[in-house]
Amino acid sequence: MLKRILLDTDPGIDDSLAILLALASHEISLEGISVVHGNCSAAQGTVNALSVLELAGASHIPVYKGCDLPLVQPSLLAPETHGDTGLGYAKLPAPLSPPKVQKGSDFLIEQLMSAPGEFTLVCIGPLTNVALAIRQEPRIVEAVREVFIMGGAIRHEGNTTPLAEFNTFVDPHAAHIVYHSGMPITLTPLDVTYDCVLLKEDVERLLKIDSPITTFIADATRFYMEFHDEYQSIEGCVINDPLTMALTFAPDLCSYQEVYVDVDLSGGVSMGNTFADFYRMTKKPANMKVALSVKARDFIELFLQRMEKLARESNVLSSPQGT
């Protein structure tokens, strides 16, 4: 039985790769996307989501624009990491399909309440949409089947401040609401995602298939690789969000620990720091399952195989004879 997926995202280079991975994976059914501010504005991210779906022949999947500002913090976008449009050097045609009129948080509420226990929620951007949905309709906490969140840095250094990961730092108050909501959460922090590096030779392998999809991946990740090389001395680029998507159908890629996790809202250098109580000092029960190690190259190989499959299928569908 297909796992029904709702995706909350801020597309973004690696977010776009996560969308493509979802479309390439027969185990899951991507049934809607809500867009949030983060790597780029919510308006730009909505355009990006629609364009990536059209690139892969999936324009039937609805897209909903969500929140364009954090709950409390001032806005923080990431053009230095993802480029001015959020997609690096990639240039996609303007989407033919418009987004839906409904707000992103309202869409999440409607879908989760329409089919309690059926939807898996995958969150790979700041958690503003999800936090607002919880505040507006607390019953979604019980209605959601499971929640996969890309966020936090537990034993790993931050990638936005010395202590904080980007998604959490952008809206730490939203993360605090979601983490303490009671939702069944699996967290994918930098501890595992930063082991998952897409290399230049991986992209060269994809480019052996002449396809708009492989061209898009190469153009988008080239910008991302330049950022990682200049600012973090990483050869290649970390693809955080596709790993989170992959765990919805390939959980054995990671090992996990049930632990109590919190977000620091005190301000200063620790703002947005995500920390775990491994020694149970607070006596608080675990509120999520945290991925702490990963079979990194197994994941990269899975990602590459799925992108090759998607590119070949896309070429067949776009050929004049459809054969």
C-alpha positions as CSV (number, residue, x, y, z in Angstrom):
1,M,0.0,0.0,0.0
2,L,1.3,3.4,-1.0
3,K,2.3,5.8,1.8
4,R,0.4,9.0,1.4
5,I,2.7,12.0,1.7
6,L,2.0,15.7,2.4
7,L,5.2,17.8,1.9
8,D,5.8,21.1,3.7
9,T,8.9,22.7,2.1
10,D,10.9,25.8,1.1
11,P,12.2,24.9,-2.3
12,G,15.5,25.4,-2.3
13,I,17.9,23.2,-4.1
14,D,17.9,20.1,-1.9
15,D,14.1,20.6,-1.3
16,S,13.6,20.3,-5.1
17,L,15.7,17.1,-5.1
18,A,13.4,15.8,-2.4
19,I,10.4,16.5,-4.6
20,L,12.0,14.6,-7.4
21,L,12.9,11.7,-5.2
22,A,9.3,11.5,-4.0
23,L,8.1,11.4,-7.6
24,A,10.6,8.7,-8.5
25,S,9.7,6.5,-5.5
26,H,7.0,3.8,-6.1
27,E,6.5,3.3,-2.4
28,I,4.9,6.7,-1.8
29,S,2.2,9.0,-3.2
30,L,3.0,12.7,-3.0
31,E,-0.5,14.2,-2.7
32,G,0.2,17.9,-2.1
33,I,2.8,20.5,-1.2
34,S,2.6,23.4,1.1
35,V,5.3,26.0,0.8
36,V,6.9,28.0,3.5
37,H,9.5,30.8,3.7
38,G,13.1,29.8,4.2
39,N,15.6,29.2,1.5
40,C,13.7,31.7,-0.5
41,S,10.4,33.6,-0.1
42,A,7.2,31.7,0.1
43,A,6.1,33.3,-3.2
44,Q,9.3,32.2,-5.0
45,G,9.2,28.8,-3.4
46,T,5.7,28.3,-4.7
47,V,6.8,29.1,-8.2
48,N,9.8,26.7,-7.7
49,A,7.6,23.9,-6.5
50,L,5.2,24.2,-9.5
51,S,8.1,24.4,-11.9
52,V,9.8,21.3,-10.5
53,L,6.6,19.4,-10.6
54,E,6.1,20.4,-14.3
55,L,9.6,19.4,-15.1
56,A,8.9,15.9,-13.9
57,G,5.4,15.7,-15.5
58,A,3.6,15.9,-12.2
59,S,1.6,19.2,-12.5
60,H,-1.5,17.4,-11.2
61,I,0.0,17.6,-7.7
62,P,-1.5,20.7,-5.9
63,V,0.7,23.4,-4.4
64,Y,-0.3,25.8,-1.7
65,K,1.5,29.0,-0.7
66,G,2.0,29.2,3.1
67,C,3.6,31.6,5.5
68,D,6.1,34.2,4.4
69,L,7.3,35.2,7.8
70,P,8.4,33.4,11.0
71,L,6.2,33.5,14.0
72,V,8.4,35.9,16.0
73,Q,11.9,36.2,14.5
74,P,12.6,38.6,11.5
75,S,12.8,37.0,8.1
76,L,15.9,35.2,7.1
77,L,16.4,33.8,3.6
78,A,19.4,32.0,2.0
79,P,20.3,33.4,-1.4
80,E,24.0,32.8,-0.7
81,T,23.3,29.1,-0.3
82,H,20.5,28.5,-2.9
83,G,20.8,31.5,-5.3
84,D,18.5,34.4,-5.9
85,T,15.7,32.2,-7.1
86,G,16.4,29.3,-4.7
87,L,17.4,26.9,-7.5
88,G,21.1,27.8,-7.9
89,Y,22.1,28.1,-11.6
90,A,19.1,26.2,-12.8
91,K,16.6,28.0,-15.1
92,L,13.1,26.5,-15.3
93,P,10.2,27.8,-17.4
94,A,7.6,29.7,-15.5
95,P,4.9,27.3,-14.4
96,L,1.8,26.9,-16.5
97,S,-0.3,25.9,-13.5
98,P,-1.2,28.4,-10.7
99,P,-1.0,27.5,-7.0
100,K,-4.2,26.7,-5.2
101,V,-6.0,29.6,-3.5
102,Q,-6.1,27.9,-0.1
103,K,-3.4,28.8,2.5
104,G,-0.7,26.2,3.2
105,S,-1.6,25.7,6.8
106,D,-5.3,25.3,6.0
107,F,-4.5,22.7,3.4
108,L,-2.6,20.7,5.9
109,I,-5.5,20.8,8.4
110,E,-8.0,19.9,5.7
111,Q,-6.1,16.9,4.5
112,L,-5.1,15.5,7.9
113,M,-8.6,15.8,9.2
114,S,-10.1,14.3,6.1
115,A,-8.3,11.0,6.6
116,P,-7.1,10.5,10.2
117,G,-4.2,8.1,10.5
118,E,-3.5,8.0,6.7
119,F,-1.1,10.9,5.9
120,T,2.6,11.1,6.6
121,L,3.8,14.7,6.9
122,V,7.3,15.4,5.6
123,C,8.7,18.8,6.8
124,I,11.9,20.0,5.2
125,G,11.7,23.7,5.8
126,P,11.1,26.0,8.7
127,L,8.0,24.7,10.7
128,T,5.9,27.9,10.5
129,N,3.0,26.3,8.5
130,V,2.9,23.3,10.7
131,A,3.0,25.2,14.0
132,L,0.1,27.5,12.8
133,A,-1.9,24.4,11.7
134,I,-1.4,22.9,15.2
135,R,-2.5,26.1,16.9
136,Q,-5.6,26.5,14.6
137,E,-6.6,22.8,14.8
138,P,-4.9,20.8,17.6
139,R,-6.7,17.6,16.5
140,I,-4.2,17.2,13.7
141,V,-1.7,16.0,16.3
142,E,-3.7,12.9,16.7
143,A,-4.8,12.7,13.0
144,V,-1.4,12.6,11.4
145,R,0.1,9.1,10.9
146,E,3.7,10.2,11.4
147,V,5.9,13.3,10.9
148,F,9.4,13.4,9.3
149,I,11.3,16.6,10.0
150,M,14.6,17.7,8.6
151,G,16.0,20.0,11.2
152,G,18.3,20.6,14.1
153,A,21.9,19.8,15.0
154,I,22.2,17.5,18.0
155,R,25.8,16.6,18.3
156,H,26.8,18.4,15.2
157,E,27.8,22.0,14.7
158,G,25.2,24.4,13.3
159,N,25.2,25.5,9.7
160,T,23.6,28.9,10.4
161,T,25.1,29.8,13.7
162,P,27.8,27.9,15.6
163,L,24.9,26.0,17.4
164,A,21.8,26.2,15.2
165,E,20.7,24.5,12.0
166,F,19.0,26.7,9.4
167,N,15.4,25.4,9.4
168,T,15.2,25.6,13.2
169,F,17.0,28.9,13.5
170,V,14.7,30.6,11.0
171,D,11.7,29.9,13.1
172,P,12.7,28.4,16.5
173,H,9.3,29.3,18.0
174,A,7.5,27.2,15.4
175,A,10.0,24.3,15.9
176,H,9.3,24.5,19.7
177,I,5.6,24.2,19.1
178,V,5.9,21.3,16.8
179,Y,8.5,19.4,18.9
180,H,6.3,19.6,21.9
181,S,3.0,19.0,20.2
182,G,2.8,15.2,20.8
183,M,3.1,14.4,17.1
184,P,4.9,11.1,16.3
185,I,8.2,12.7,15.0
186,T,11.3,11.3,13.4
187,L,14.0,14.0,13.3
188,T,16.7,14.0,10.6
189,P,19.4,16.4,12.0
190,L,22.7,17.6,10.5
191,D,24.2,14.7,12.4
192,V,23.2,12.4,9.6
193,T,22.5,14.7,6.7
194,Y,26.0,16.1,6.7
195,D,27.3,12.7,6.0
196,C,25.3,12.5,2.8
197,V,27.4,14.4,0.2
198,L,26.5,14.4,-3.5
199,L,29.8,14.4,-5.3
200,K,30.8,15.9,-8.7
201,E,31.3,12.4,-10.0
202,D,27.7,11.5,-8.9
203,V,26.4,14.4,-11.0
204,E,28.6,13.4,-13.9
205,R,27.0,9.9,-13.7
206,L,23.5,11.4,-13.9
207,L,24.5,13.5,-16.9
208,K,25.2,10.4,-18.9
209,I,21.4,10.5,-19.4
210,D,20.5,13.4,-21.6
211,S,17.4,14.7,-19.9
212,P,16.0,18.0,-18.6
213,I,15.9,16.4,-15.2
214,T,19.6,15.6,-15.1
215,T,20.4,19.0,-16.5
216,F,18.4,20.6,-13.8
217,I,20.1,18.6,-11.0
218,A,23.5,19.5,-12.4
219,D,22.8,23.2,-12.8
220,A,21.1,23.5,-9.3
221,T,23.8,21.5,-7.4
222,R,26.7,23.3,-9.1
223,F,25.8,26.5,-7.2
224,Y,25.2,24.4,-4.0
225,M,28.6,22.8,-4.4
226,E,30.3,26.1,-4.8
227,F,28.7,27.3,-1.6
228,H,29.8,24.2,0.3
229,D,33.3,24.5,-1.0
230,E,33.7,28.2,-0.2
231,Y,32.0,28.3,3.2
232,Q,32.3,24.8,4.6
233,S,35.3,23.2,2.9
234,I,33.1,20.4,1.6
235,E,33.8,18.9,-1.8
236,G,30.3,18.2,-3.3
237,C,27.1,19.3,-1.6
238,V,25.1,18.0,1.3
239,I,21.6,16.9,0.3
240,N,19.7,17.2,3.6
241,D,16.1,17.0,2.5
242,P,16.2,14.0,0.1
243,L,17.5,11.9,3.0
244,T,14.4,12.9,5.1
245,M,12.1,11.9,2.2
246,A,14.0,8.6,1.7
247,L,13.4,7.6,5.4
248,T,9.7,7.5,4.8
249,F,10.1,4.4,2.7
250,A,13.7,3.2,3.6
251,P,14.0,3.7,7.4
252,D,16.9,1.2,7.6
253,L,19.2,3.8,6.1
254,C,19.6,5.3,9.6
255,S,19.8,4.2,13.2
256,Y,17.7,6.0,15.8
257,Q,17.3,6.8,19.4
258,E,14.2,7.8,21.2
259,V,15.1,10.9,23.2
260,Y,13.7,14.2,24.6
261,V,14.6,17.1,22.3
262,D,14.1,20.8,22.9
263,V,14.8,24.1,21.1
264,D,16.6,27.0,22.9
265,L,14.5,30.2,22.7
266,S,16.6,32.2,25.2
267,G,18.3,34.3,22.6
268,G,21.9,35.2,21.9
269,V,24.4,32.7,20.5
270,S,22.2,29.7,21.6
271,M,19.0,30.8,19.8
272,G,17.6,28.0,17.8
273,N,20.0,25.4,19.3
274,T,18.4,22.0,19.2
275,F,19.6,19.8,22.0
276,A,18.8,16.3,23.3
277,D,18.6,15.0,26.8
278,F,20.6,11.7,26.3
279,Y,21.3,11.2,30.0
280,R,17.6,11.9,31.0
281,M,18.7,14.7,33.3
282,T,15.3,16.5,32.9
283,K,13.3,13.3,33.6
284,K,11.1,14.2,30.7
285,P,9.9,11.5,28.4
286,A,11.2,11.1,24.8
287,N,9.2,13.3,22.4
288,M,10.7,12.0,19.1
289,K,12.9,9.5,17.4
290,V,16.2,11.0,16.2
291,A,18.4,9.7,13.4
292,L,22.0,9.6,14.7
293,S,23.9,7.6,12.1
294,V,23.4,6.9,8.4
295,K,24.5,4.5,5.6
296,A,25.5,7.6,3.6
297,R,26.6,6.0,0.4
298,D,23.7,3.6,0.4
299,F,21.5,6.6,0.5
300,I,23.4,8.4,-2.3
301,E,23.2,5.3,-4.5
302,L,19.5,5.0,-3.9
303,F,19.1,8.7,-4.8
304,L,21.1,8.3,-8.0
305,Q,19.3,5.2,-9.1
306,R,15.9,6.9,-8.6
307,M,17.0,10.0,-10.5
308,E,18.3,7.9,-13.4
309,K,14.9,6.1,-13.4
310,L,13.0,9.4,-13.3
311,A,15.1,10.9,-16.1
312,R,14.6,7.9,-18.4
313,E,10.9,7.8,-17.7
314,S,10.6,11.5,-18.4
315,N,12.4,11.1,-21.7
316,V,10.0,8.4,-22.7
317,L,6.9,10.5,-21.8
318,S,8.2,13.5,-23.6
319,S,9.2,11.7,-26.8
320,P,6.9,12.3,-29.9
321,Q,5.7,8.7,-30.0
322,G,5.7,8.3,-26.2
323,T,7.8,5.2,-26.6
